[in-house]
Structures are given as structure tokens and as C-alpha cells.
């Protein structure tokens, strides 16, 4: 058992893997110094990384009192922090991916006439799909902090149908409502768009009126879902949507009040294309696209923006985050199989 150990990292969206690393580190040392990468360094990699204070808060609240009594925290301003000159530390912890950095630290310690640190390489924790749990995967929206999928397995098995309970939970806007007259949707849309400038994720629009209005304002979405209807009636304006604008076009089907694997796969393909190279997609839904946001939030990266129209009221905007993903997953789990 060593007296003092060191571990460093971003510790963004503190997850099951982080907890494992800290718990295992404390099996080897009495006291552990946890050095959290500063905002100036972390946000160069990904602007979606939470602030240093938020990351510290998440970390502290995830540790029990016994673990907290044995750790201290510092801000890491560079790749090495105090490790090359730390006189009390005897061990440093890493994963296979970061071991090289620890070896460089020991080279610097030797130059500084200090004893090299014992390097302990710890195992990663794995998500439901057999891939490592990581903060980047959480930010990309593919897993939660425990490594679980945001999309329930049930929908991949076939069509699921909305229950009265779910319908009741969907009556209120799922996001922020920007009001405006029904005869002039551009008024509400302009207001909504002014609040979502410079977002890191894709802009996703659901509904023919919403999509056309964004086109008319010169703000075409990255991903659009249309069904040729408004208020469950055929809408002549749908033909004015310029589908040639998009890099990809996908046709799928999803009956009213239902969610299908066809719609799920279309949404997955569109989001994958955007992540891959920023390409845009329009999805033509035979049936209804009204329930698509319940799939789009779980599938989308953190920071994506989902917009849809609320007939007679305005435009609803919701930034995709862990909270919206969790709520959608909960609602999806309340659907029932169509079989």
C-alpha cells in the first residue's frame, strides 16, 4: 500500500468507469490526489465538456464519505501537472491509453532527480455493447453514464404503440415554447432560432410547417422529418419544401400513434451521416412523424437541437441533453408492442 497516489483526467459526465478507476486506485494507496483537467485545456477537445466546477461537483457527489475522506482535488493545467516534481507521491494510475503519458512523467522525474512513480494500469469498464464506457461516448449520445443504451431494446424488435399514459404525458410541450400566430409561423421561428445560435449539435426539425418555415428563413435544418400533413390533414405547402437541398433522402413508414423500426433506422442513419461528415438528410415518413422526437433525443449527441410546431401555439425547442434522453427513454419503455 502506497502513501500518496496520483490520477488525472477530464472526468466529464462522471460515469461508472470513472468510479471504478478511483475505487481501484484507492486499493493501492492511502491518499489519492485527483487532478481534473482545466476548462481551457478540456474545451479545446470538445466544447460540450462541462465546466471544471461542474465536473468537480459531479465527482464529489458520486463518492461516498469513506472515499471522499481519502481524496483531494486539484486543477490540471497541462499534460503532467505536479507529477514530475511531486516529492510525496509514490504511485500514478492510468489506463492503457494514458500509460505513455505516465512514462513521460517518470522520464521528467529522473531528470529532476526524483524516484520514478510506480505505474498501475487499471482496467476499463464496458458498456452494453462491449465497447468501453467513455465521456466522449456519453457526449455523442450513444450511452448513459452506466453504459446503458438510451433506446430500449423493445423498439428494435418491432412496432411499439403509444399508451393513454404516454399520450397524457405528451400533452405539454417537450421543451421551451416560443409563441407566435399560426398564420405567421416565421414570427415564432425567428424568436426560437435566435436562442439556439452556435449550438454544437445538429439542428433537427420535425413537421412540414416547421421545416418549410426554416427553409424560407434561410436556416434549413441539418435533419428534417416530414409527412406531407399538418393537423393530420394533407398540406399543400409540403410540395414547397426543397428536398434537393439535402445530401440524403430517406423514406420510411410509421403509423399514427406508433413508432417503427423503419423510423428508428431512418433517424439513426440521418444522425450517423451528420456525425460522419456533417451531411444533411430529409426523412419522408409515410404515416406520421409526430412521435419522432422520442427517438431523436435518445439518438442525438449532447447539444443537438430538436424543433417541432405546436399547432395554434408556436414552436417548441428542446436542446438534447441527458435529461431529455432519460425522459424519452422512460416514455418509450411505457409503449406496448403492436404484436
C-alpha positions as CSV (number, residue, x, y, z in Angstrom):
1,X,0.0,0.0,0.0
2,X,1.5,3.3,-1.1
3,X,1.0,6.5,0.9
4,X,0.1,9.0,-1.9
5,X,-1.1,8.3,-5.4
6,X,-1.9,10.5,-8.4
7,X,-4.6,10.2,-11.0
8,X,-5.6,12.8,-13.6
9,X,-8.2,13.2,-16.3
10,X,-11.1,15.3,-17.6
11,X,-13.7,13.4,-15.6
12,X,-16.5,14.8,-17.7
13,X,-20.0,13.4,-17.2
14,X,-18.7,11.3,-14.2
15,X,-19.5,7.7,-15.1
16,X,-19.2,4.1,-14.0
17,X,-15.8,3.8,-15.5
18,X,-14.5,6.9,-13.5
19,X,-15.8,5.5,-10.3
20,X,-14.1,2.2,-11.0
21,X,-10.8,3.9,-11.6
22,X,-10.9,5.9,-8.4
23,X,-12.1,2.9,-6.3
24,X,-9.4,0.7,-7.7
25,X,-6.7,3.4,-7.2
26,X,-7.6,3.6,-3.5
27,X,-6.9,-0.1,-3.2
28,X,-3.3,0.7,-3.8
29,X,-2.8,3.9,-1.8
30,X,-3.9,5.6,1.4
31,X,-4.4,9.0,-0.1
32,X,-5.3,9.9,-3.7
33,X,-4.8,13.2,-5.4
34,X,-7.3,13.6,-8.3
35,X,-6.2,16.2,-10.8
36,X,-9.0,17.4,-13.0
37,X,-8.1,19.0,-16.4
38,X,-8.9,22.7,-16.6
39,X,-11.6,24.2,-18.8
40,X,-9.0,25.9,-21.0
41,X,-7.5,22.6,-21.9
42,X,-10.6,20.4,-21.9
43,X,-12.8,22.6,-24.0
44,X,-10.1,22.7,-26.8
45,X,-11.0,19.0,-27.3
46,X,-14.8,19.4,-27.0
47,X,-16.8,22.5,-26.2
48,X,-19.5,20.3,-24.7
49,X,-17.3,19.4,-21.7
50,X,-18.9,20.6,-18.5
51,X,-17.1,23.4,-16.5
52,X,-14.4,22.4,-14.1
53,X,-16.7,23.3,-11.2
54,X,-19.5,21.1,-12.5
55,X,-17.1,18.2,-13.1
56,X,-15.7,18.6,-9.6
57,X,-19.3,18.7,-8.2
58,X,-20.3,15.6,-10.1
59,X,-17.2,13.7,-8.9
60,X,-17.7,14.6,-5.2
61,X,-21.4,13.7,-5.1
62,X,-20.6,10.3,-6.7
63,X,-18.2,9.3,-4.0
64,X,-19.2,8.0,-0.5
65,X,-17.9,9.6,2.6
66,X,-15.2,7.0,3.2
67,X,-13.7,7.5,-0.3
68,X,-14.0,11.3,0.0
69,X,-12.1,11.3,3.2
70,X,-9.1,9.8,1.3
71,X,-9.0,12.0,-1.8
72,X,-8.1,15.6,-2.6
73,X,-8.6,17.6,-5.8
74,X,-6.5,19.9,-8.0
75,X,-6.7,21.6,-11.3
76,X,-4.6,20.2,-14.1
77,X,-3.3,23.0,-16.4
78,X,-1.1,20.8,-18.7
79,X,-0.4,17.2,-19.5
80,X,1.7,16.5,-16.4
81,X,0.6,18.7,-13.6
82,X,2.7,18.4,-10.4
83,X,3.7,14.8,-11.0
84,X,7.2,15.5,-12.4
85,X,8.2,17.3,-9.2
86,X,5.8,15.8,-6.6
87,X,8.0,14.7,-3.7
88,X,5.4,12.7,-1.7
89,X,3.7,10.7,-4.5
90,X,4.8,7.1,-5.0
91,X,2.3,5.8,-7.5
92,X,0.4,7.0,-10.5
93,X,-2.7,5.4,-12.0
94,X,-3.7,5.3,-15.7
95,X,-5.5,3.2,-18.3
96,X,-3.7,1.6,-21.3
97,X,-4.5,4.7,-23.3
98,X,-2.7,7.1,-20.9
99,X,0.2,4.9,-19.8
100,X,2.6,6.6,-22.3
101,X,2.0,10.0,-20.5
102,X,2.9,8.4,-17.2
103,X,6.1,7.1,-18.7
104,X,7.0,10.6,-19.9
105,X,6.3,11.9,-16.3
106,X,8.8,9.3,-15.0
107,X,11.4,10.5,-17.5
108,X,11.0,14.0,-16.2
109,X,11.2,12.8,-12.6
110,X,14.5,11.1,-13.3
111,X,15.8,14.4,-14.8
112,X,14.6,16.1,-11.6
113,X,16.5,13.6,-9.5
114,X,13.3,12.1,-8.1
115,X,12.3,8.4,-7.8
116,X,10.1,7.2,-10.7
117,X,6.5,6.6,-9.8
118,X,5.1,3.1,-9.8
119,X,2.7,3.0,-12.8
120,X,-0.5,1.0,-12.2
121,X,-2.6,0.4,-15.3
122,X,-6.3,-0.1,-14.5
123,X,-9.0,-1.9,-16.5
124,X,-11.7,0.0,-18.3
125,X,-15.4,-0.6,-17.7
126,X,-17.5,-1.7,-20.6
127,X,-20.9,-0.6,-21.9
128,X,-23.8,-2.8,-23.0
129,X,-22.3,-3.2,-26.5
130,X,-18.9,-4.4,-25.3
131,X,-17.2,-1.1,-26.0
132,X,-15.5,1.0,-23.2
133,X,-17.6,3.5,-21.3
134,X,-16.2,6.9,-22.0
135,X,-17.1,10.6,-21.6
136,X,-16.9,11.1,-25.4
137,X,-19.4,8.3,-26.0
138,X,-21.8,9.9,-23.5
139,X,-21.4,13.3,-25.2
140,X,-22.0,11.7,-28.5
141,X,-25.3,10.4,-27.1
142,X,-24.8,6.7,-27.6
143,X,-24.7,5.6,-23.9
144,X,-25.7,6.8,-20.5
145,X,-23.2,7.1,-17.5
146,X,-23.7,3.5,-16.6
147,X,-23.0,2.3,-20.1
148,X,-26.7,1.5,-20.9
149,X,-28.3,2.4,-24.3
150,X,-30.8,5.3,-24.5
151,X,-33.0,3.4,-26.9
152,X,-34.9,0.5,-25.2
153,X,-34.3,-2.9,-26.8
154,X,-38.1,-3.3,-27.3
155,X,-38.4,-0.9,-30.2
156,X,-35.7,-2.8,-32.1
157,X,-37.9,-5.9,-32.0
158,X,-40.9,-4.4,-33.9
159,X,-43.5,-1.7,-33.9
160,X,-44.5,-0.2,-30.5
161,X,-47.7,1.6,-29.8
162,X,-48.4,4.7,-27.6
163,X,-50.5,4.1,-24.4
164,X,-53.0,6.5,-22.9
165,X,-50.5,7.1,-20.1
166,X,-47.8,8.2,-22.6
167,X,-50.3,10.3,-24.6
168,X,-51.2,12.2,-21.3
169,X,-47.5,12.9,-20.6
170,X,-47.1,14.4,-24.1
171,X,-49.8,17.0,-23.9
172,X,-47.5,19.6,-22.5
173,X,-44.7,20.9,-24.8
174,X,-41.5,18.9,-24.5
175,X,-39.2,21.9,-24.4
176,X,-39.5,25.7,-24.5
177,X,-42.5,27.1,-26.4
178,X,-41.8,30.1,-28.5
179,X,-45.3,31.5,-29.1
180,X,-46.5,33.1,-32.4
181,X,-49.6,33.4,-34.6
182,X,-50.5,30.3,-36.6
183,X,-50.9,32.4,-39.7
184,X,-47.3,33.6,-39.5
185,X,-45.0,30.8,-38.2
186,X,-41.9,32.8,-39.1
187,X,-42.5,35.1,-36.1
188,X,-42.2,32.2,-33.6
189,X,-39.4,30.6,-35.6
190,X,-37.3,33.7,-35.7
191,X,-37.5,34.0,-32.0
192,X,-36.7,30.3,-31.5
193,X,-33.7,30.4,-33.8
194,X,-32.2,33.4,-32.0
195,X,-32.0,31.3,-28.9
196,X,-30.1,28.4,-30.4
197,X,-27.3,30.0,-32.4
198,X,-23.9,28.5,-32.2
199,X,-25.0,25.1,-30.9
200,X,-22.5,22.2,-31.2
201,X,-25.0,19.6,-32.4
202,X,-27.2,19.2,-35.4
203,X,-30.5,21.2,-35.8
204,X,-33.4,18.7,-36.3
205,X,-36.8,19.8,-37.4
206,X,-39.9,17.7,-37.2
207,X,-43.1,18.6,-39.1
208,X,-43.8,20.1,-42.6
209,X,-44.6,23.6,-41.4
210,X,-41.5,23.8,-39.2
211,X,-39.2,22.5,-41.9
212,X,-40.7,24.8,-44.6
213,X,-40.5,27.9,-42.3
214,X,-36.8,27.3,-41.6
215,X,-36.1,26.9,-45.3
216,X,-37.9,30.2,-46.0
217,X,-35.8,31.9,-43.4
218,X,-32.6,30.6,-44.9
219,X,-32.0,28.3,-41.9
220,X,-32.6,24.9,-43.4
221,X,-32.2,22.1,-40.7
222,X,-29.5,19.5,-40.8
223,X,-32.1,16.8,-40.4
224,X,-35.8,17.2,-41.4
225,X,-38.7,14.9,-40.9
226,X,-41.9,15.5,-42.9
227,X,-45.1,13.5,-43.6
228,X,-47.0,15.8,-46.0
229,X,-49.5,16.6,-43.3
230,X,-50.4,19.3,-40.8
231,X,-53.1,18.8,-38.1
232,X,-53.4,15.3,-39.6
233,X,-54.6,16.6,-42.9
234,X,-52.8,16.8,-46.2
235,X,-50.9,20.0,-46.5
236,X,-50.4,21.7,-49.9
237,X,-47.4,23.6,-48.6
238,X,-45.4,20.4,-48.3
239,X,-44.6,20.4,-52.0
240,X,-42.7,23.7,-51.5
241,X,-40.1,22.1,-49.3
242,X,-36.9,21.9,-51.4
243,X,-35.8,18.3,-50.9
244,X,-32.9,18.7,-53.3
245,X,-31.2,20.9,-50.7
246,X,-30.4,17.8,-48.6
247,X,-27.4,15.4,-49.2
248,X,-29.5,12.4,-48.4
249,X,-33.2,11.4,-48.6
250,X,-34.7,8.5,-46.7
251,X,-38.2,7.1,-47.0
252,X,-39.7,5.2,-44.1
253,X,-43.1,4.4,-42.5
254,X,-44.6,4.8,-39.1
255,X,-48.4,4.7,-38.5
256,X,-50.1,7.3,-36.3
257,X,-49.6,6.7,-32.6
258,X,-46.8,4.2,-33.3
259,X,-43.0,4.0,-33.6
260,X,-41.5,1.6,-36.0
261,X,-38.0,0.1,-36.6
262,X,-38.3,1.7,-40.1
263,X,-38.5,5.2,-38.5
264,X,-35.8,4.3,-35.9
265,X,-33.4,3.2,-38.6
266,X,-34.0,6.3,-40.7
267,X,-33.3,8.5,-37.7
268,X,-30.2,6.6,-36.9
269,X,-28.9,6.8,-40.4
270,X,-29.5,10.6,-40.6
271,X,-27.7,11.2,-37.3
272,X,-24.9,8.9,-38.3
273,X,-24.4,10.8,-41.6
274,X,-24.3,14.1,-39.7
275,X,-21.7,12.8,-37.2
276,X,-19.6,11.4,-40.0
277,X,-19.3,14.4,-42.3
278,X,-21.9,17.0,-41.4
279,X,-24.2,15.9,-44.3
280,X,-27.9,16.7,-44.2
281,X,-30.8,14.4,-44.5
282,X,-34.6,14.7,-45.1
283,X,-36.8,11.8,-43.9
284,X,-40.1,11.3,-45.6
285,X,-42.4,9.5,-43.3
286,X,-45.4,7.6,-44.6
287,X,-47.8,7.9,-41.7
288,X,-46.9,10.4,-39.0
289,X,-43.7,11.9,-37.7
290,X,-45.2,13.4,-34.6
291,X,-43.6,11.0,-32.2
292,X,-40.2,11.1,-33.8
293,X,-38.7,13.4,-31.1
294,X,-39.0,10.4,-28.7
295,X,-36.4,8.7,-30.9
296,X,-34.4,11.7,-31.9
297,X,-33.4,12.8,-28.4
298,X,-32.1,9.3,-27.3
299,X,-30.2,9.0,-30.6
300,X,-28.7,12.5,-30.9
301,X,-25.4,13.9,-29.5
302,X,-25.5,16.2,-26.5
303,X,-26.2,19.7,-27.8
304,X,-28.4,18.8,-30.7
305,X,-31.5,20.9,-31.1
306,X,-34.9,19.4,-31.9
307,X,-37.7,21.8,-33.1
308,X,-41.3,21.0,-33.8
309,X,-44.5,23.0,-34.2
310,X,-47.3,23.2,-31.6
311,X,-50.5,23.9,-33.7
312,X,-52.1,27.2,-32.8
313,X,-49.3,28.0,-30.2
314,X,-45.9,28.3,-31.8
315,X,-42.6,26.4,-32.0
316,X,-41.2,24.1,-29.3
317,X,-37.4,23.9,-28.9
318,X,-35.5,21.4,-26.8
319,X,-31.7,21.1,-26.5
320,X,-30.7,17.5,-26.3
321,X,-29.2,16.5,-23.0
322,X,-29.1,13.7,-20.6
323,X,-32.3,14.8,-19.0
324,X,-34.2,14.8,-22.3
325,X,-32.7,11.5,-23.2
326,X,-33.7,10.0,-19.9
327,X,-37.3,11.2,-20.2
328,X,-37.7,9.9,-23.7
329,X,-36.3,6.5,-22.7
330,X,-38.8,6.4,-19.8
331,X,-41.7,7.2,-22.2
332,X,-40.5,4.7,-24.8
333,X,-40.4,2.0,-22.1
334,X,-44.1,2.7,-21.5
335,X,-45.1,1.9,-25.1
336,X,-46.5,-1.5,-25.8
337,X,-45.8,-4.0,-28.6
338,X,-48.1,-3.8,-31.6
339,X,-48.0,-7.6,-31.8
